[in-house]
Amino acid sequence: MSDDRPPEPDDEGEGAAEPERPARPQAVPGTSVAAQVATVAAAVVVLLVVGIVFVIQGAKEPPRSAPRSPGSGQSEVPSAPSSGYQPSRDEPLPPLPDIPASLCPSAPLRRPLTVLTFNIHHGATPGESLQLGAIGHEISSWKPDIVLLQEVDQGRARTGGITQAAALAKATGLAWVYGGNQRSRGTGPIGNAILSRYPITAWSNTLLPVAGGREQRGLLHATVNVDGTMISVYSTHFDQGAGTARMAQARTAIQILAKDPNPKILGGDLNAGPGTAPVQMLRSSGLGDAWAVGAGAGDTVPAGNPRNRIDYVLHDGWFTPIQAAVLRSAVSDHRAVWTRLEFRKELGCFKIGG
């Protein structure tokens, strides 16, 4: 099953002298001792809170190093971004800001979350040479935290009757869940899978409307415990043929995500270009596109010479994309979409004045 064709156009010094003792401060006319003490106390609280935030942020590990800058033909992940800023020991401290009534700091996860979406074409080349081991090697080399997979076989004769999700999980050392969507002629299903470096605490698979489409498709959901924060990730594969089916599937996905209180990431093969109605519907529901920080068009199919963008990583407002790249596979008829997403959570508000 290959989704390489373009979507329908209608888709929607230290001195020896002792320092002089400072002169006794003189009272400022019109300012009471109590007011001076209150001001100093408030300033101390601000410095303490800011110090707490710096300590938390300083605990954040740097993103995993990964090679080279993004490009349409690359097969390795890009290196971590840098601002180029190097602090100086002689640099003065910034001035103390005005004291606010309250402070509501936020802190990131220990490092950005690396997410990969990849239609693996059941681990076979376009010529149907089965190379699932090579797919596992590619995934491992890209060092993702979360992997959203499509066109994954389970118990099908063409792929040796194995559970491909389990095989890929073993090859990569990641946790896994699988959602099968289609059975035909007594063989096992084709579906979506999620692999995770973090514990998966819950999962579910929802069959999407066929709505005149060619095949049954699904939306696989997993709840992942990332450093104590529950994050929902979704892998899906919209219908290849019918625009009406893709619209119905996008609508159902939006309804499911709207009921989910967790921070959310949705990725997969949507079989639709960025300007089509199904993608625009998802974007209008509040999902951002991680390719906002990518270079070029982000085309993913056909793998050898991509001309269409149909594979996406979308995210809600809890996440900010900081890197994105399209990575070339030596096996699949799709290229993979790789991104780093920064997640920030509120620490709560401190009342310090007013």
JONOR-V718959 format. One record per backbone hydrogen bond with DSSP energy under -1.0 kcal/mol. CO is the residue of the C=O (numbers start at 1). NH is the residue of the N-H. E is the energy in kcal/mol with one decimal. If there is no record, write none. Layout:
<<CO:NH:E> <CO:NH:E>>
//
This chain:
<<8:11:-1.9> <12:277:-9.9> <28:31:-2.3> <32:36:-2.0> <33:37:-2.4> <34:38:-2.3> <35:39:-2.3> <36:40:-2.3> <37:41:-2.5> <38:42:-2.4> <39:43:-2.2> <40:44:-2.1> <41:45:-2.1> <42:46:-2.2> <43:47:-2.2> <44:48:-2.3> <45:49:-2.6> <46:50:-2.8> <47:51:-2.2> <48:52:-2.1> <49:53:-2.2> <50:54:-2.4> <51:55:-2.3> <52:56:-2.3> <53:57:-2.9> <54:58:-2.5> <57:60:-1.4> <71:74:-1.2> <74:328:-3.4> <88:91:-1.2> <101:352:-1.9> <101:353:-1.7> <103:350:-3.3> <105:347:-2.4> <107:345:-2.7> <110:61:-1.3> <113:341:-3.0> <114:145:-2.7> <114:146:-2.1> <115:339:-2.3> <116:148:-3.4> <117:337:-2.4> <118:150:-1.7> <120:123:-1.6> <121:124:-2.1> <123:131:-3.6> <125:128:-2.5> <129:125:-1.8> <131:135:-1.5> <132:136:-2.1> <133:137:-2.0> <134:138:-2.4> <135:139:-2.4> <136:140:-2.3> <137:141:-2.3> <138:142:-1.2> <140:143:-1.3> <145:197:-2.9> <146:116:-2.5> <147:195:-2.3> <148:118:-2.7> <149:193:-1.7> <150:120:-1.9> <151:122:-2.2> <152:191:-1.9> <153:164:-1.8> <155:188:-1.0> <156:159:-1.3> <156:161:-3.0> <157:160:-1.8> <162:155:-2.3> <163:167:-1.9> <164:168:-2.6> <165:169:-2.2> <166:170:-2.2> <167:171:-2.0> <168:172:-1.9> <169:173:-1.8> <169:174:-1.3> <175:196:-2.1> <177:194:-2.1> <179:192:-2.1> <184:187:-2.1> <189:154:-1.7> <190:181:-2.8> <190:182:-1.3> <191:152:-2.6> <192:179:-2.9> <193:149:-3.0> <194:177:-1.7> <195:147:-2.8> <196:175:-2.8> <199:225:-2.6> <202:223:-2.8> <204:221:-3.1> <206:219:-2.7> <210:213:-2.3> <217:208:-2.8> <219:206:-2.4> <220:235:-2.4> <221:204:-2.2> <222:233:-2.6> <223:201:-2.6> <224:226:-1.0> <224:231:-2.7> <226:229:-2.0> <229:226:-3.0> <231:224:-3.2> <232:265:-1.9> <233:222:-2.4> <234:267:-2.4> <235:220:-2.7> <236:269:-1.2> <242:246:-1.8> <243:247:-2.2> <244:248:-2.2> <245:249:-2.6> <246:250:-2.5> <247:251:-2.4> <248:252:-2.2> <249:253:-2.3> <250:254:-2.3> <251:255:-1.9> <252:256:-2.1> <253:257:-2.6> <254:258:-2.2> <257:260:-1.4> <263:232:-3.1> <264:316:-2.0> <265:234:-2.2> <266:314:-3.6> <267:236:-1.7> <268:312:-2.3> <269:238:-2.0> <273:276:-1.6> <276:280:-2.6> <277:281:-2.6> <278:282:-1.8> <279:283:-2.5> <280:284:-2.6> <282:287:-1.3> <283:286:-1.7> <288:315:-2.1> <289:292:-2.0> <290:293:-1.5> <291:294:-1.8> <300:335:-2.0> <301:307:-3.0> <301:308:-2.4> <308:300:-2.7> <308:301:-2.0> <310:270:-2.6> <312:268:-2.1> <313:290:-2.5> <314:266:-2.3> <315:288:-3.9> <316:319:-1.7> <318:344:-1.3> <320:342:-3.0> <323:340:-1.9> <325:338:-3.0> <327:336:-2.3> <333:303:-1.3> <336:327:-2.8> <337:117:-2.5> <338:325:-2.7> <339:115:-2.9> <340:322:-2.6> <340:323:-1.2> <341:113:-3.1> <342:320:-2.3> <343:109:-1.5> <345:107:-2.4> <350:103:-2.3>>
//
